[in-house]
Amino acid sequence: MALSSTGGAKATVNQGARGPSFPSVPSINPLRLASDYRDFPGDPHARFTRAIDRILNAGCYVPRYVHAPDQATENAGVDGSAAIEYTVTIKPGSFILGFLHSYTSSPSANTTDAPVTSSFTFRITDLARNYLLCAKPLPETWLLNDQPGTNPEAVIGGGPGGGLYVVNPSVRLLTRPYPVAPPGAFLIEFWNQLTTVNTDVRLTMLVAEPARAE
């Protein structure tokens, strides 16, 4: 993720056969362009974005999405009130920055308006450190990150099957980037909160992964 914020590391220019092509470190962290970014004192998203500037300014990381579970498991779904475990491997030396999630299959009380309810809960364990990234299972709705200052009815609309989705989603950043130590194995536990089969149990992590040496 070769990125930079204003006032950060000086951008270098890739030299190609035809001369300079493009800066390897753009002048702004693209997360500052997110719909929920507001740069004023006390705004959490702005503070969390600044926390990853050093990683992005280094110019030696690339963005990666890590998704769980695999497609076959996700399509099969999780039985009603059941649980599954899934292990993902992330390249050591990477940083987990946050999560991408915009949909829940569990509707709100009137099926159209906020607040929504969670169709599953989850917990992540760093197996190398035997460390829980959260003390207790988190509800799916914690991952939903929409545009602030807007009427919730305009942000969250009815999805297929009565579920709800965020119209203007952005990354749910961690309070601090989480460093990945060898071997980079993480256990993700899911608990289905529905009494029926849930095919919407999923988790996507945004990761800054070390770029390959040229």
N, C-alpha and C positions, 0 to 999 in steps of 0.2 A: 504494500500500500504506500506507494511513493508519493507522499503528500506533505504539505506544510501549511502552517498558519502564518498570517502576516507577522513579520518581525522574527520569524524562526530561522531555520537553517537556510543558507543561500542556495537557490536552485542551481543545479548543474544542467548542462545541455548535452544531450546525446549527440555524438559525432558519427554521422553515417557516411556512406560513399559520396553523397552529394552535399556534404556539409552538415551544419546544425539542423536538427529536425524538430525536437520538442523538449521542453524542460522535463527532467525526471522527477522534480519536486515542484508541483504546481504551487501557486502563491496562497492558496486558501484550503483549509480543511473542509471537504465537501459536506461534512455533517453539520456545518454552520448554515447550510442551505436547506436543512430539514424544516418541515412545516411547523414544528414545535420549538424551533430555536429562537430564543429571545435573550439578547445579551444585556441583561440588567442584573444588579445585585440581588442575590437570593434565588435566581432561577436555576433549578437543579440541572436541567439538560445542558445549559451553557457551561456550568461548572464541570460536569462530567465530560463534556467535549474537550474542554481545555486540558483535562487530565490525560488525554491520549495524544496531545500534540507532540510530545517528545518522541513517541513511537513513530508517528507519521512523518515528523521532520527528519528522521534518520534517513529516509529515502531508500531503505533496504527491506521493506516489508510489502507484501501484496495482500489484497483482501481475499478471503476465502469464506464460503458458507459451509458449515458443518450441520448436516441434517440427520435427525433421528426420529423414528426408526427407519429401516430400509423400506423401499417401496412396497415389496410384497407384504411385509408385516403391517405397514400402514393401511394398505388396501384391504387386508383381512379384518382389520379393526381389533378392538379390545372388547371382550365380552362384558356384559353389564355388571357393574360393581366389581370388576376384576382388575388385576394389575399385571404389568409386564416390566421386564428389565431389558435394557439394551446398552451395549458398550460401544463407544466411539473412540477412535484414536486421532489425536491432533498432533501435528508435527511439533516436537520439543523445540523450545525457543520461541514459540508463538505466544500471542496474548489473546485471551478471550475478551472481546470488547463489549458485547451485548447480545441482544436477541431480536429476531424479526418475527412478528406474529400479528395477524390482523383479523382472525376469524375465530368464532366460537360456535359450536353446534348446539349450545345450550341457550335458549332464548331468555329474554327478560320476561317479567310478569305478564306484560300485555303483548309480547312477541314483536314489538316495533321500537320501543323507546329504551334508553338507558335507565338504570344500570343493567348490565348484562350479568349473567351468572356463569360459572365455570363448568365446562364439561369434563375437565380432568385437572388433576394436580400433578406436580412433578418435583423431583429432587435430584440434584447432581452431586456425585461424589468423585473427588480426585483420588484415584486408586493409588497413585504413587505416594501421596502424602496421607492417605486415609483421612481426607479432609472433606467435610460437607460444605459446599458452597452456600447452602442455606440451612439454617438450623432445623427447619421443619418443611414439609412439602408446601410448595407455593401454588396458589390457584392460577389457572390459565389466564384469567383476566388481568393479572399483574403484568403480563407481557404486552397487553394492548396499550399502545401509545399513540394517542390521536392529537389533532390540532387543538390547542387550548383557546379559550376565549370565544368558542363557538357553541351555539345551542347543541346539546348532545343529539337531539333528534336529527340534526342536519349532518352530524358526523357519523352516526351509526345507523345503518339502514337494514332492512330485512334481507336476509340471505336465503339461499335455497334450503328448503327443509325446515324453515323456521329459525335457522341460526342467524347470528348477527355478525357483521363485519365492520371494520374501521375503514372509512372512506379515504382518509389521509394519514396512513400509518407512517411512522418513522421508527428508527432503531431505539429499542429500550436499552439504554446503556447501563453498564454496571457502574457502581460508584467509583471503582478503580479497576483498571485493566488487570486481568488475572493471568499471571505468568504460567506457562505450561512446562512442567519438568518431565524428563524422561521417565517412563516410556510414552507418556502422553495419553494414557488410557483414562477414560471417564465413564463411570457407571451412571446411566440415566434411568430413573425409576418413574413409571407412569401409573397413576391410579384413575380409572374411569369413574366419574361421578354420576354417569347415567345408568339407568337400570336396563338399557338396551345396548346392543353392539354400537361402539363408537369408532367410526372410521376417520375421525378428525383429531386423533391423538398424535401430536407432532411437535417437534421443537427444532428451530433453526438458529444456530449461533453464528454471529459475525466474528471472524477471527482475523487477526493480523499475523500473517505467516512469513517467516524469513524467506526472502527471495533467493533463488538459485544463483550461485556465483557465476558470472559470465566467463 
